[in-house]
Amino acid sequence: MSKSSKNKKKSLNSGDLYQNVLSFLTDNSGKAFNPKQIARSIGVVDKVYYSLLEEILENMVKSGLVVKEDWGKYVVKIKERQIEGIIQINRRGPATLVTDEGEEFSVPYTNLNKALPNDRVRAYVYAGYKHRTPEVEIMEILKRAREEFVGILEVSQHFAFLVSDNNTLPVDIFIPKEEVVRTKAKNGQKVVVKIKEWPDNAHNPIGTIVKVLGNPGEHNVEMHAILHEFNLPYEFPQKVEQEANAIPAEITNEEIARRRDFRQTLTFTIDPEDAKDFDDAISIEKKDDGLWEIGVHIADVTHYVKPGSQLDKEAFARATSVYLVDRVVPMLPERLSNGICSLQPKQDKLTYSVVFLMNENGQVINHWIGRTIINSKRRFTYEEAQERLESSRGDLAQELGICHQIAQKLRKQRYAKGAISFDRSEVKFRLDENGYPLGVYLKENKEANQLIEEFMLLANRYVAEEIYRLSKGGKPKTFVYRVHDKPNQDKIERFARFIQRFGQEIDTSDNISLSRSINALLDNSKGMAWQNVIETLAVRAMARAEYSAKNIGHYGLAFSHYTHFTSPIRRYPDMMVHRLLTRYMNGENSLPFKDIDDQCKHCSEREVLATSAERASIKYKQVEYLKDRIGEEFDGIISGVTNWGMYVELEGNACEGMVPLQSLHDDFYIFDEDEYCLIGQRNRKVYRLGDNVRIKVVNANLLKKQLDFEMVENFSQHNKSDFDHINTNVAGHGFNQQAKRGKSKILKLKERSNKKSKKPKKRK
């Protein structure tokens, strides 16, 4: 190029060509053009101008203003709107941005722009073109969900990386060598790392080691790692412990005089065998005319924990106790949770009570709410109470029998009003002295559990209704509600279609009919091979229960007013309820809605984290239990089907593992999302959700908490006729079309497994 041409090109950089190109593409948004078409449309004929036009287009692509199609055409990205939400990063496929309104947008990994799991972000939605869906790009990280991560330290000669335990983290964290030297951390150890910076041009964030946990596989190390993974503390700050230790345990005569005295009334507790934090107690006393006075007595935690104290601030930050397989991480220090506040037998304890005058049919004649003092006469485990209910023998068997009779009437009344019966079995472990799992079993919810459950539900409902009564028909007072929204109609209809293949159906005409038919379905499923699958899918079709200052009722319990009042030792919302109830019963003004609602949201978020940690600890112990059983065979049921394989849950212990699609060597299998199944291309074998199968354990990865299974035998009753039924229900697609598409999917999956991921680089 001549000197004059270069000067001309340089001068054109500041001219109108850029605006002309942008204006043309913007005026024709949604349409793609190659450089010749653009040049002709804006009147560019000179070769120098044309060369500059191509350069401008490439710069527009680099800046994200324009998209270049695979075939060399350009289309402008038009900002359709701006959204905010939480980013969720999946192990497979694109990330998902969930807005506050519940909208979900797919986000390519290349558009994450350093967003990490659960970060709050602002993003642009660019209008789709042709038949493409809109594109979403993260533009700003508003709030990091967390800065600390736990994982395995991999040390090389000059630097190290943290490989996070959280398999949704899209990048490894770079650790300078001096950090390794400073902390004396060793290669392969589990450590906690805090991100301190993420330079603009770096693929990986840079971190500093804040704690060395120890060697992976050690019981305490793994439990602490799980707590760190979900940002849950397992130690109390010294100032919080000091404040707890300063609280006097003695109850003064002045305090007793201010309370209703139940110390001479027969009172007992029923809790798990290993429980130490006894939140609730039941009292029972025979009255005239065949009536019974039954008291629900709850630990009066707020008498000891004052608003604004260090104890209160720490309790709010935690919001809940966390129950791992071998330990409890309490919301309050042990002096309070297992000592002063715990309703231990043979000790005077301060309580907040709801006392009911009832007949044996479960009808509430009258009730009273207020502060009390009790002295529990007996501490039952659930097993001890259940034995007395079944045999009618033993101490307090008659009193337990009366409470059981009334509880079952209350239960029947709830179901008649539309409550849904989700009585899921609980996974339990037999551990040795070192925390190693010797056995895994499922614990059923029996009548003794139901006895406590029904009276706690009754107390929670009456406390919530009391706030409504205290409002006296005016503006409702701001309160903490436990709410459960109506189920998503699309999910329910999909669920209804699925259960038809088991000869079952549900009535979706109205909410009452729906809940009653779901109960009938759950009852009909008991003892069937597909019971757990039906229960799991029914739960997934429901909304999540949460805390809110806005009362929308509790769909699953069929209560218009419901709260959490009965577990203040382990749940902060219950402490909030105690304080608000006292405030309003004393005639004080309502508190600001937003303040209480923000606290409710915080508690809901912490509850989700605690539940996730509890599940992670169960999963870890299940994997550890099967680690020494590689090669053994087990019966199970298909509990999930995806386009990369199927999940199988083992009978009797609920250990769940994956049978990868690549391990099914007998055929190419199609994933049918609507039918929850995999369909063989040649042999037409169907692996469907709920099928009985036999598997062999082939791998147990403790670091990833993953089990890999291999199919041994399929006991499914599904055959070619079942497949033909499925095939005819796939509108507009014959088997050959499905098979070709399925084969293509499988081949692509296998090809991708042999290539590097397109996610952000983990190392550089």
Secondary structure, DSSP 8 states (H G I E B T S, - for coil): --HHHHHHHHHHTTSSHHHHHHHHHHHTTT--B-HHHHHHHHT--SHHHHHHHHHHHHHHHHTTSEEE-TTS-EEE--EEEEEEEEEE--SSS-EEEEETTS-EEEE-GGG-TT--TT-EEEEEEE---TT---EEEEEEEEE-S-SEEEEEEEE-SSEEEEEES-TT--S-EEEEHHHHHHHT--TT-EEEEEEEE--TT-SS-EEEEEEEEE-TT-HHHHHHHHHHHTT---S--HHHHHHHHTS-----HHHHHTSEE-TTS-EEEEE-TT-----EEEEEEE-GGG-EEEEEEEE-GGGTS-TTSHHHHHHHHH-B-EE-SS-EE-SS-HIIIIIISS--TTSEEEEEEEEEEE-TTS-EEEEEEEEEEEE-SEEEEHHHHHHHHHH--STTHHHHHHHHHHHHHHHHHHHHTT-------EEEEEE-TTS-EEEEEEE---HHHHHHHHHHHHHHHHHHHHHHHHTTTSS-----EEEB----HHHHHHHHHHHGGGT-----SSHHHHHHHHHHHHHHHTTSTTHHHHHHHHHHHS---EEESS---BTTTTBSS----S-TTTBHHHHHHHHHHHHHHTT-----HHHHHHHHHHHHHHHHHHHHHHHHHHHHHHHHHHHTTTT-EEEEEEEEEETTEEEEEETTT--EEEEEGGG-TTS-EEEETTTTEEEESSS--EEETT-EEEEEEEEEETTTTEEEEEEEEE-----HHHHHHHHHTSTT--HHHHHHHHHHHHHHHHHHHTS--SSS-S--
